[in-house]
Amino acid sequence: METLRTVAQVRDRVRRVRADGGRVGLVPTMGALHEGHLSLVRMARRDCDLVVVSLFVNPAQFGEESDLASYPRTEARDAELAAGAGADLLFAPAVAEVYPDGFATTVRVTGVTEHWEGEHRGAAHFDGVATVVAKLFAMVAPDLAYFGQKDAQQVAVVRRMVTDLNLPVEIRVGPTVREPDGLAMSSRNVRLRPEDRERALSLRAGLDAVQATIRDGADGADGADGADGLDSAVRAGVEAMRSRGVEPEYLALVDPETFAPVVDLSGPALAVVAARVGDVRLIDNLPVEASA
Ligand code: PAF
């Protein structure tokens, strides 16, 4: 596997594959690869003739300087892991290659970014994500791009952007990969202090409590899948987290496409959660059904 640093290099490789009728897959990452990323690389390998993994720690999507500074940077290890999972190219551009002098364009997706991550991390977060993903699509020109379900709101934002801008790329989503004890894999997990590792399971416990309360029939006046039932399911989730010593930033039931809060379970719903565990901010989500 080769590591390329410039847009011209990556375009040249993509052009050659496409000239032979090949399909190009892109797995955008910020590095610190784990099994979640590698499962996406394997998906791309099955579908595509050229698999490009991008590695770019995008400064534009970090609210806190400290989070950007402490984001793990492990390029040599990432290159080995990506190659082992079947990637052909690692595209690891410098900041100046992505944001050259005078860069003045922002892609902003409204609506789907209004709540949850958009609210808690600030509007600049999804502006940064949408802008860099649009740029990666323009730089690499993939036929298919792969994202993880763990970042469900990011997936919804990218899908909205692709539809709205008629971008010629198909989005494929891989399931959340979890540690054996249920913790969703994340590049940030390595920063959890040993004493916080157990408490990090509270996110999954909160989501499970929401699902279990709905499944068992919440005691609200309008039943488990009406507004009262959903409120008590969310309360049960919050309690499950607090009993493990973690206060959620948010825990909510949302429409998986628009990320608007849901008021009943007549359509698909996703339980979404974020919490700070020690110094580390974690997110997770789980599809929820009226009767599982
Ligand atoms: O999910 C991530 O790692 C990032 O948000 C992405 C999609 C690579 C954009 O920087």
Boltz pocket constraint, residues with backbone or C-beta under 6 A from the ligand:
constraints:
  - pocket:
      binder: B
      contacts: [[A, 28], [A, 29], [A, 30], [A, 56], [A, 58], [A, 61], [A, 128], [A, 129], [A, 132], [A, 133], [A, 151], [A, 154]]
      max_distance: 6.0
